[in-house]
Amino acid sequence: MKTDRKEKVVIIGGGISGLSAGIYALLAGFDAEICEKNAIPGGECIGWNRKGYHIDNCIHWLTGTKKGTELYEVWNKVGALSDDIKLAPVDTFYTSTYNGQSITLWADLERTRKEMIALSPEDEAEINKFIEYTEYSKQCVFPAGKPMEMWGIKDYINMGKNMPDFPKVMKEFGKISLEDYAKRFKSPLLQKMICDYLPKEYTAYSFLVSYASIADGNGGIPMGASLRMSIRMADRFKELGGVIRYNCGASEIILEKKHATGVRLEDGTVVPADYIIPTVDTNLLFGKLLPKTYMPKELKAAYNEPSKYPATSGFQIAYAVSEDFDIGETVFIEIEPLTVGKRTFSRMYVKAYGYDPVFVKDGKQVIQTCISQTDEDFDFWKGLSPEEYKKVKEELIEQIRSRIVAAFPRLSSDMLFLDCWTPLTYERYCNAYHGSYMSFVTTPEGKQIRLKGKLKGIDNLYLAGQWTNSPGGLPVAVASGKFSVQRLLKSLHRDINI
Ligand SMILES: Cc1cc2nc3c(=O)[nH]c(=O)nc-3n(C[C@H](O)[C@H](O)[C@H](O)COP(=O)(O)OP(=O)(O)OC[C@H]3O[C@@H](n4cnc5c(N)ncnc54)[C@H](O)[C@@H]3O)c2cc1C
């Protein structure tokens, strides 16, 4: 007997990709229910309060803040961005300092060019190339209209038209690591600057594209902090009629032959589903929620070769300092060697959050730093006993404080410790593989992971989440949610324009 019951999509994970999948499923006319293991939405895109201060966990830049791009349209549709949401008044990517000198990557490329040449005239040719290729990289705009396997010849022609110079960037910077690229500069400060922001194993083009999105006004920071953006998306989902179950970790996707019939939660409850969209880390999906045999071969290869497919995380600390500590936004400093996990660092950054009142209280603003951590460092943290873990953190809090004070002596009596967290925090909170908050790093040796969203042997499951497309990040997450619903619609021979 035919009923009027709408078909139901069950989404596992209420991060950016899960919220996006839920919103697009509702817009496509399905019922949608999200099962999220934590008490709040957002996954990695959150923040929390300590001693009355708000600590931000995520957005350093959000690709897709430029109106008119496909990605802006997606962010707008899911409630993350709108005319009402102001962007932070930040006009730099970051500043690097070394030996008493400093250089800033301004949103204004010409200003950066001039200041770089003034700093190091002998690097003029390489600087001009850097600026020229960053300008070209503005053409690399995230395609968020539909999944690439649905592209037709016209889409490819349009892409070619819109990105005439970008192939030059890939040719020149697509197969060289940042570490090797830095060697092209003679100035030690410029060498440091190139490797300061992204892990040095990253391909150089990723850095140019990141800087280009800031320079193009397409990588802003929404005021109000990361958690607020996730809450706006959760609100949009609920307004459209979606249901979010919090504190409801999934433990299994129930399969009957080639069909997924529902999701079993940690407490044994079964949530029946017509379609399932898992958005959690693929490491958890294949092995815990589904048998490992379903893992696509390109993912298997990536997990088996961490040197080609590294995952990165961070050791992070937040302090409150005087509001008038004005260093621009993010400044990298040279430090006395600092060992965190298995590696020793001579650079770190200080990011000041005073640009947004949400991070300011009683005349003090939040500052944060992050020491990048690798797969190997994750093993270090994992191998510690609870007592050792606490002790290492306490030692690092003091060591990092002393390095910040060495760089900024005026902070010596002005630093209130708020919180520190490690790769294990991300593993515990989000089930993140090796504590990684992006997907696999794109290295010159590894291939980009780009999953098509369907699994051999299961006919009603559609993958989403940042791990479906390396190197992950917020744009991948939000687009993957939309793409998963478009793939579902396509399989039903329905219009994919949502
Ligand atoms: C410090 C930091 C800085 C960052 N900076 C930026 C930036 O500037 N720009 C940028 O683009 N990106 C940035 N990112 C990355 C960005 O946050 C992520 O790429 C994005 O949030 C990933 O979204 P997701 O939904 O794919 O995954 P997740 O956020 O991991 O969401 C998965 C969700 O699934 C839930 N879950 C896990 N297991 C289960 C289970 N068994 N059952 C139910 N639910 C489960 C998790 O709790 C989580 O809510 C940053 C991340 C961090 C941590």
The ligand as an SDF file (V2000), in Angstrom:
LIG
                    3D

 53 58  0  0  0  0  0  0  0  0999 V2000
   42.3110   23.9750   15.1720 C   0  0  0  0  0  0  0  0  0  0  0  0
   41.6100   23.8370   13.8600 C   0  0  0  0  0  0  0  0  0  0  0  0
   41.7120   24.8250   12.9160 C   0  0  0  0  0  0  0  0  0  0  0  0
   41.0630   24.6960   11.6890 C   0  0  0  0  0  0  0  0  0  0  0  0
   41.1220   25.7320   10.8220 N   0  0  0  0  0  0  0  0  0  0  0  0
   40.4560   25.6530    9.6580 C   0  0  0  0  0  0  0  0  0  0  0  0
   40.4080   26.7620    8.7870 C   0  0  0  0  0  0  0  0  0  0  0  0
   40.9130   27.8350    9.0820 O   0  0  0  0  0  0  0  0  0  0  0  0
   39.7750   26.6150    7.5880 N   0  0  0  0  0  0  0  0  0  0  0  0
   39.2080   25.4360    7.2140 C   0  0  0  0  0  0  0  0  0  0  0  0
   38.6680   25.3550    6.1020 O   0  0  0  0  0  0  0  0  0  0  0  0
   39.2080   24.3750    8.0430 N   0  0  0  0  0  0  0  0  0  0  0  0
   39.8080   24.4570    9.2570 C   0  0  0  0  0  0  0  0  0  0  0  0
   39.7920   23.4000   10.1120 N   0  0  0  0  0  0  0  0  0  0  0  0
   39.2400   22.1260    9.6590 C   0  0  0  0  0  0  0  0  0  0  0  0
   37.7270   22.0490    9.7950 C   0  0  0  0  0  0  0  0  0  0  0  0
   37.3520   22.2810   11.1020 O   0  0  0  0  0  0  0  0  0  0  0  0
   37.2830   20.6540    9.3590 C   0  0  0  0  0  0  0  0  0  0  0  0
   37.7720   20.4100    8.0710 O   0  0  0  0  0  0  0  0  0  0  0  0
   35.7610   20.4800    9.3170 C   0  0  0  0  0  0  0  0  0  0  0  0
   35.1640   21.0470   10.4440 O   0  0  0  0  0  0  0  0  0  0  0  0
   35.4450   18.9950    9.1750 C   0  0  0  0  0  0  0  0  0  0  0  0
   34.0600   18.8160    9.1420 O   0  0  0  0  0  0  0  0  0  0  0  0
   33.4390   17.3570    9.0110 P   0  0  0  0  0  0  0  0  0  0  0  0
   31.9890   17.4800    9.2360 O   0  0  0  0  0  0  0  0  0  0  0  0
   33.8860   16.7200    7.7460 O   0  0  0  0  0  0  0  0  0  0  0  0
   34.1230   16.5050   10.1790 O   0  0  0  0  0  0  0  0  0  0  0  0
   33.9470   16.6390   11.7540 P   0  0  0  0  0  0  0  0  0  0  0  0
   33.9480   18.0290   12.1780 O   0  0  0  0  0  0  0  0  0  0  0  0
   34.9740   15.7280   12.3480 O   0  0  0  0  0  0  0  0  0  0  0  0
   32.4990   16.0640   12.0300 O   0  0  0  0  0  0  0  0  0  0  0  0
   32.2400   14.7180   12.2600 C   0  0  0  0  0  0  0  0  0  0  0  0
   31.2100   14.6450   13.3520 C   0  0  0  0  0  0  0  0  0  0  0  0
   30.9190   13.2820   13.6130 O   0  0  0  0  0  0  0  0  0  0  0  0
   30.8010   13.1100   15.0150 C   0  0  0  0  0  0  0  0  0  0  0  0
   31.0410   11.7000   15.3210 N   0  0  0  0  0  0  0  0  0  0  0  0
   32.2270   11.0500   15.3860 C   0  0  0  0  0  0  0  0  0  0  0  0
   32.0010    9.7550   15.6570 N   0  0  0  0  0  0  0  0  0  0  0  0
   30.6670    9.5940   15.7430 C   0  0  0  0  0  0  0  0  0  0  0  0
   29.8320    8.4820   15.9770 C   0  0  0  0  0  0  0  0  0  0  0  0
   30.3160    7.2550   16.1980 N   0  0  0  0  0  0  0  0  0  0  0  0
   28.4910    8.6870   15.9780 N   0  0  0  0  0  0  0  0  0  0  0  0
   27.9590    9.9280   15.7700 C   0  0  0  0  0  0  0  0  0  0  0  0
   28.7230   11.0010   15.5490 N   0  0  0  0  0  0  0  0  0  0  0  0
   30.0540   10.8320   15.5270 C   0  0  0  0  0  0  0  0  0  0  0  0
   31.8300   14.0400   15.5850 C   0  0  0  0  0  0  0  0  0  0  0  0
   31.5750   14.3380   16.9350 O   0  0  0  0  0  0  0  0  0  0  0  0
   31.6680   15.2440   14.6730 C   0  0  0  0  0  0  0  0  0  0  0  0
   30.6980   16.1220   15.1480 O   0  0  0  0  0  0  0  0  0  0  0  0
   40.3600   23.5280   11.3800 C   0  0  0  0  0  0  0  0  0  0  0  0
   40.2130   22.5510   12.3460 C   0  0  0  0  0  0  0  0  0  0  0  0
   40.8050   22.7130   13.5900 C   0  0  0  0  0  0  0  0  0  0  0  0
   40.5770   21.6910   14.6470 C   0  0  0  0  0  0  0  0  0  0  0  0
  1  2  1  0
  2  3  1  0
  2 52  2  0
  3  4  2  0
  4  5  1  0
  4 50  1  0
  5  6  2  0
  6  7  1  0
  6 13  1  0
  7  8  2  0
  7  9  1  0
  9 10  1  0
 10 11  2  0
 10 12  1  0
 12 13  2  0
 13 14  1  0
 14 15  1  0
 14 50  1  0
 15 16  1  0
 16 17  1  0
 16 18  1  0
 18 19  1  0
 18 20  1  0
 20 21  1  0
 20 22  1  0
 22 23  1  0
 23 24  1  0
 24 25  2  0
 24 26  1  0
 24 27  1  0
 27 28  1  0
 28 29  2  0
 28 30  1  0
 28 31  1  0
 31 32  1  0
 32 33  1  0
 33 34  1  0
 33 48  1  0
 34 35  1  0
 35 36  1  0
 35 46  1  0
 36 37  1  0
 36 45  1  0
 37 38  2  0
 38 39  1  0
 39 40  1  0
 39 45  2  0
 40 41  1  0
 40 42  2  0
 42 43  1  0
 43 44  2  0
 44 45  1  0
 46 47  1  0
 46 48  1  0
 48 49  1  0
 50 51  2  0
 51 52  1  0
 52 53  1  0
M  END
$$$$
